[in-house]
Amino acid sequence: GHTKTENMLTRVLKRSNRTKNRPTTSYNPIFLRTYSTNTEPTTIGFIGLGQMGYRMAENLAKSGHKLVINDIAEAPMQELKEKYGCEIANTPVEIAKASKMVVTMLPSTPHAQAVYLGGDLSLSAGLSEGSVFIDASTIEPNTSKQINQQIKSLGGSMVDAPVSGGVMGAANATLTFMVGGEKPVFDQVEPILKLMGSNIVHCGEPGTGQVAKVCNNLILGITMAGISEAYNLGVSLGMDPKVLAGIVNSSSGRCWSSDTYNPVPGVMEGVPSSNNYQGGFSVDLMAKDLSLAVAAANAVKEPLQMGGNAHQIYNTLSKKGLGGLDFSSTYKYFSDGTKKE
């Protein structure tokens, strides 16, 4: 209920008063380079400076925008303040008051609900007529729609804009943004998104960005599990996995999980499977994305048989303490008895 959201917001975002008496930083005009007129330097709010958010915020700062930032961790905020003169805000409500355009990059649905709608400290408490919000988090499509409606009823507008492309894409500003929202709002945010990504796709009405992201990751989670199962069978039957990969990748079994991100150690260089499954996209994140797919399917009573099975595989890996490994460690699930008690 309401109190629970309030508590989460306070826990997630209410920061200590350490920065209350900080000297105000004047914005360094060196960053105000000339570039296309439709992205005039404006103040942009940014909440959520994790692996992805930090790099996305950095690209906005590099392109000349003044940023007002907020995160539960002190370090990334201080770093951005020192590098680009970003201003630190203690709560989302301060961010909404300081900037007409706000980007959020949050870990989960409850975080997004708290930041947008969690009472007096949330974004909704500080927005004014014409405020625009870009939520780049991956959250439940239905919740995304509800937040959008709420923001709209208060005089603001919003798009859901989950991303694909990972940490490298965020660093190089080559992310794909899957954007759900009304066309005029999409047109308004597109120039900002182009500073953080190279492929900006308008998916349709509010919520459809999340739908696209959930469906893509559902396919990815299933195919990685399927590829792992098949390669494990091949190896068990005495096949060299490199030879098998050569055949699969030039035959009808070919897919991204096999030809670009192969889960079998030693088959490909430069992928997590050849680095003890370190780095990449974690089992826990894949489990979270599949749980969104399961919840979305349940809401409309669509069967999700393969997705449900794949979800249990990632949950099992996670339960066994392997949630921090890359999601291609599904191969371990089949190959080294992780699936057995």
C-alpha positions in Angstrom: 0.0 0.0 0.0 0.8 3.7 0.2 2.9 3.5 3.4 5.0 0.6 2.0 5.8 2.8 -1.1 6.6 5.7 1.2 9.0 3.6 3.2 10.6 2.2 0.1 11.1 5.7 -1.2 12.6 6.9 2.0 14.8 3.9 2.1 15.8 4.0 -1.6 16.2 7.7 -2.0 16.1 9.8 1.1 19.8 10.7 1.5 21.5 12.1 4.5 22.0 15.8 4.9 25.7 15.5 4.2 25.3 17.5 1.0 22.8 20.0 2.4 25.4 22.7 3.0 27.4 22.0 -0.1 28.7 25.0 -2.0 26.6 25.4 -5.2 28.6 24.7 -8.2 28.4 27.1 -11.1 28.0 25.4 -14.4 31.1 25.2 -16.5 30.5 26.9 -19.9 33.2 24.8 -21.5 30.6 22.1 -22.0 28.2 24.4 -23.9 29.4 23.4 -27.4 27.3 24.2 -30.4 25.3 21.4 -31.8 21.9 20.9 -33.4 19.3 23.4 -32.4 16.7 20.8 -31.4 18.7 19.9 -28.4 19.4 23.3 -26.9 21.3 22.9 -23.7 18.7 22.5 -21.0 18.7 21.2 -17.4 17.9 17.5 -17.3 17.2 15.5 -14.2 18.7 12.0 -13.9 17.8 9.4 -11.3 19.6 6.0 -11.1 23.4 6.0 -11.7 24.2 2.3 -11.8 26.3 0.6 -14.5 24.0 1.8 -17.2 22.6 5.0 -15.8 26.0 6.4 -15.0 27.2 6.1 -18.6 24.0 7.4 -20.0 24.1 10.5 -17.7 27.7 11.0 -18.7 26.8 11.2 -22.4 24.1 13.8 -21.6 26.6 15.8 -19.6 29.3 15.6 -22.4 26.8 16.9 -24.9 26.4 20.1 -23.0 23.3 19.6 -20.8 23.3 20.6 -17.2 22.4 17.7 -15.0 20.7 17.5 -11.7 21.3 13.9 -10.4 20.2 11.5 -7.7 21.2 8.0 -6.6 21.3 6.0 -3.4 25.1 5.7 -3.8 27.2 8.8 -3.0 30.2 7.9 -5.2 28.8 8.1 -8.7 27.1 11.4 -7.9 30.3 13.0 -6.5 32.2 11.7 -9.6 29.8 13.3 -12.0 29.8 16.5 -10.0 33.6 16.7 -10.2 33.8 15.8 -13.9 30.9 17.8 -15.3 29.7 20.1 -12.6 26.4 18.1 -12.2 24.3 19.3 -9.3 23.3 16.7 -6.6 19.7 16.5 -5.4 18.7 14.7 -2.3 15.3 13.5 -3.5 13.2 13.0 -6.7 10.9 15.9 -5.8 13.9 18.3 -5.9 14.8 16.9 -9.3 11.3 17.4 -10.7 11.3 21.0 -9.4 14.7 21.7 -10.9 14.2 20.3 -14.4 11.4 20.0 -16.9 12.9 16.9 -18.4 13.8 13.9 -16.3 15.4 10.5 -17.1 15.1 7.5 -14.7 17.1 4.3 -14.9 15.9 2.2 -12.0 16.4 -1.5 -11.0 12.9 -2.7 -10.8 9.1 -2.1 -10.8 8.8 -1.2 -7.0 11.7 1.3 -7.4 9.9 3.0 -10.3 6.6 3.1 -8.4 8.4 4.7 -5.4 10.4 7.2 -7.4 7.4 8.4 -9.6 4.4 8.0 -7.2 5.8 7.4 -3.7 4.3 10.4 -1.9 5.8 13.8 -0.9 9.4 13.0 -2.0 8.6 11.5 -5.4 8.7 13.0 -8.9 4.9 13.4 -9.0 5.0 15.7 -6.0 7.4 18.1 -7.8 6.3 18.1 -11.4 4.7 21.1 -13.1 2.7 21.6 -16.3 4.8 20.4 -19.2 7.2 18.3 -17.3 8.5 15.4 -19.4 9.7 12.0 -18.0 11.7 9.3 -19.8 11.7 6.0 -17.9 14.5 3.8 -19.3 14.0 1.2 -16.5 12.8 -2.3 -17.5 9.5 -2.7 -15.5 6.1 -4.4 -15.8 4.2 -3.0 -18.8 1.0 -2.5 -16.8 2.7 -0.6 -14.0 4.4 1.5 -16.7 1.0 2.4 -18.2 -0.4 3.3 -14.7 2.5 5.6 -13.9 2.1 7.2 -17.3 -1.6 7.9 -16.7 -0.9 9.3 -13.2 1.8 11.7 -14.6 -0.5 12.7 -17.4 -3.4 13.5 -14.9 -1.0 15.8 -13.1 -0.1 17.8 -16.2 3.1 16.0 -17.2 3.9 13.6 -19.9 6.0 10.4 -20.1 7.5 7.7 -22.3 8.7 4.3 -21.3 12.0 3.8 -23.0 13.8 0.5 -21.9 17.1 -0.1 -23.6 19.1 -2.9 -25.2 22.8 -2.8 -25.8 24.3 -3.3 -22.3 27.0 -1.4 -20.5 29.1 -1.0 -23.7 26.1 0.4 -25.6 25.5 2.8 -22.7 29.2 3.9 -22.7 29.4 4.4 -26.5 25.9 5.9 -26.8 24.9 3.1 -29.2 21.9 1.9 -27.2 18.6 0.9 -28.7 15.7 2.6 -27.1 12.2 0.9 -27.3 9.9 3.8 -26.8 6.2 3.6 -25.8 4.3 6.9 -25.6 2.1 9.3 -27.6 3.8 10.5 -30.8 4.1 14.2 -29.8 5.9 13.2 -26.6 8.1 10.8 -28.6 9.1 13.6 -30.9 9.9 15.8 -27.9 12.2 13.2 -26.3 13.8 11.8 -29.4 16.7 14.4 -29.6 17.6 13.6 -26.0 17.5 9.9 -26.6 19.8 10.3 -29.6 22.5 11.6 -27.3 22.5 8.2 -25.4 21.6 5.8 -28.2 21.8 5.2 -31.9 18.6 3.3 -32.6 15.4 5.0 -31.3 12.3 3.1 -32.1 8.8 4.3 -31.4 6.9 1.1 -30.5 3.4 2.6 -30.1 1.2 3.7 -27.2 2.4 4.0 -23.5 3.7 0.6 -22.2 4.7 -0.8 -25.6 8.3 -0.1 -25.1 8.2 -2.4 -22.1 6.3 -5.0 -24.1 9.0 -5.0 -26.8 11.8 -5.3 -24.2 10.0 -8.1 -22.3 9.3 -10.1 -25.5 12.9 -9.7 -26.7 14.4 -10.9 -23.4 11.9 -13.7 -23.2 13.2 -15.0 -26.5 16.8 -14.5 -25.4 16.2 -16.3 -22.1 14.6 -19.3 -23.8 17.1 -19.6 -26.7 20.1 -19.4 -24.3 18.6 -22.3 -22.2 17.8 -24.3 -25.4 21.3 -23.8 -26.9 22.9 -24.8 -23.6 20.7 -28.0 -23.4 21.6 -28.9 -27.0 25.4 -28.3 -26.7 25.4 -30.2 -23.4 23.8 -33.2 -25.2 26.3 -33.0 -28.0 29.3 -32.9 -25.7 27.8 -35.8 -23.6 27.5 -37.8 -26.8 31.2 -37.2 -27.6 31.0 -34.2 -30.0 33.6 -31.4 -30.0 31.6 -28.3 -29.1 33.7 -26.1 -31.5 32.8 -28.4 -34.4 29.2 -28.5 -33.3 29.1 -24.7 -33.1 30.5 -24.5 -36.7 27.6 -26.6 -37.9 24.9 -25.0 -35.8 26.0 -21.5 -36.8 25.8 -22.2 -40.5 22.5 -24.2 -40.2 18.9 -23.6 -39.2 19.8 -23.8 -35.4 21.8 -20.6 -35.7 20.9 -17.8 -33.3 22.5 -15.0 -31.4 23.0 -17.2 -28.3 25.1 -19.6 -30.3 26.9 -17.5 -32.9 27.6 -14.3 -30.9 27.5 -15.3 -27.3 28.2 -19.0 -27.2 27.6 -20.5 -23.7 30.2 -23.3 -23.9 33.6 -22.4 -22.4 36.4 -22.3 -25.0 34.2 -22.1 -28.1 34.4 -18.3 -28.5 36.8 -15.7 -27.2 35.8 -12.5 -25.6 32.5 -13.8 -24.2 31.6 -14.5 -20.5 31.6 -18.3 -21.0 35.4 -18.1 -21.7 35.9 -16.0 -18.6 34.3 -18.2 -16.0 31.0 -16.5 -16.8 32.1 -13.2 -15.3 30.7 -9.9 -16.6 27.9 -9.6 -19.1 24.2 -9.9 -18.2 23.6 -11.6 -14.9 21.4 -14.7 -14.2 19.6 -12.5 -11.6 18.7 -9.8 -14.2 17.5 -12.5 -16.7 15.4 -14.1 -13.9 13.9 -10.6 -13.2 13.1 -10.0 -16.9 11.5 -13.4 -17.2 9.5 -12.8 -14.1 8.1 -9.6 -15.8 7.2 -11.8 -18.9 5.5 -14.3 -16.6 3.5 -11.5 -14.8 2.5 -9.9 -18.0 1.4 -13.2 -19.5 -0.6 -14.0 -16.3 -2.4 -10.7 -16.5 -3.8 -11.5 -19.9 -4.0 -15.3 -19.3 -1.6 -16.2 -22.1 0.3 -19.5 -21.7 4.1 -19.1 -21.2 5.2 -22.7 -21.2 8.8 -22.3 -22.5 9.3 -19.0 -20.8 8.1 -20.5 -17.5 10.5 -23.4 -17.8 13.4 -21.1 -18.7 12.5 -18.8 -15.7 12.8 -21.8 -13.4 16.3 -22.6 -14.7 17.6 -19.1 -14.0 15.8 -19.1 -10.6 17.6 -22.5 -9.8 21.0 -21.1 -10.7 20.3 -18.0 -8.6 19.1 -20.1 -5.6 22.4 -22.0 -5.8 24.4 -18.8 -5.4 25.2 -18.3 -9.1 22.9 -15.3 -9.6 25.9 -13.0 -10.2 27.3 -15.1 -13.1 26.4 -14.2 -16.7 23.1 -15.8 -17.9 25.0 -18.0 -20.4 25.9 -20.1 -17.4 22.7 -22.0 -18.2 25.3 -24.3 -19.8 26.7 -25.1 -16.3 23.1 -25.9 -15.2 23.1 -28.7 -17.7 26.7 -29.7 -17.9 28.1 -29.9 -14.3 25.3 -31.2 -12.3 24.1 -27.8 -11.1 20.6 -29.1 -11.8 21.1 -32.0 -9.4 20.7 -31.6 -5.7 
